[in-house]
Amino acid sequence: MPPEPVGDAPWPPPPPPEALTCPKCKAKVESKTDVQTCKCGLRFALHAGPMLDSSLVVASTGPVADIVRVKSDGAFVRHFGQLDAMCVQEGAFDPVIGHIQLDGTKIAYKAVYSLAFWRTLPIATLIASILLLLPFTLLCLVWFFSTLDAAALIFAVPMTLLAVWVGYQVIGVRAHWVRVVGPKTRLVIRYDRPGRRRRRFHDELLRRCGIAASPIP
């Protein structure tokens, strides 16, 4: 259930302006059980949380619930998203070894107004692939087909496989994002890495907020 009211403050408090908006263009939208497409072209899923839907019952996790953590690289520091026993958290690690937590902002599952899930093309990874990986891969292939040298094959095969895998990650998988809107703050978390936790993070966040399971947009 949502938090209890404090003093004479209205209850429930009105949702923040962006609680029911498109994550990209901020246009007003409604929460739906299915994936929707905004007029700006973004495909996303927007779910009303316990603060907007009183029928939702936050899952009971207990104080020793499993912690689910995802990570992503920023310009200077590594960011993380984390599902704790009672809240979802976003923060940054130190820029040196990338394991010491510097800060963190939390929103309790029972205080969530909305969850928005969407995917984007990771532009930085795409540019790096085009400028660095693709030319070297093409060079190896040209070397092999022009000489049919076994040594060239040793370089050409792994570079081609690496280029295909990176291309699939960039264009097929893409970058996964979730926006969590709370009473006083919002969290924007990239949750596609490591890949083995992507589905678990998505499904567990929905479950802990009391929202029915749905596919990733």
Sequence and secondary structure as in RCSB ss.txt:
>XXXX:A:sequence
MPPEPVGDAPWPPPPPPEALTCPKCKAKVESKTDVQTCKCGLRFALHAGPMLDSSLVVASTGPVADIVRVKSDGA
FVRHFGQLDAMCVQEGAFDPVIGHIQLDGTKIAYKAVYSLAFWRTLPIATLIASILLLLPFTLLCLVWFFSTLDA
AALIFAVPMTLLAVWVGYQVIGVRAHWVRVVGPKTRLVIRYDRPGRRRRRFHDELLRRCGIAASPIP
>XXXX:A:secstr
      TT  SS    TTTTB TTT  B    SS EE TTS EEEEEE TTT TT       TT   EEEEEE S
SSEEEEEE SSEEEEEEE TTTS SEEEEEEEEGGG  EEEEEEE  HHHHHHIIIIIHHHHHHHHHHHHHH  H
HHHHHHHHHHHHHHHHHIIIIII EEEEEEE SS EEEEE  SSGGGHHHHHHHHHHHTT       
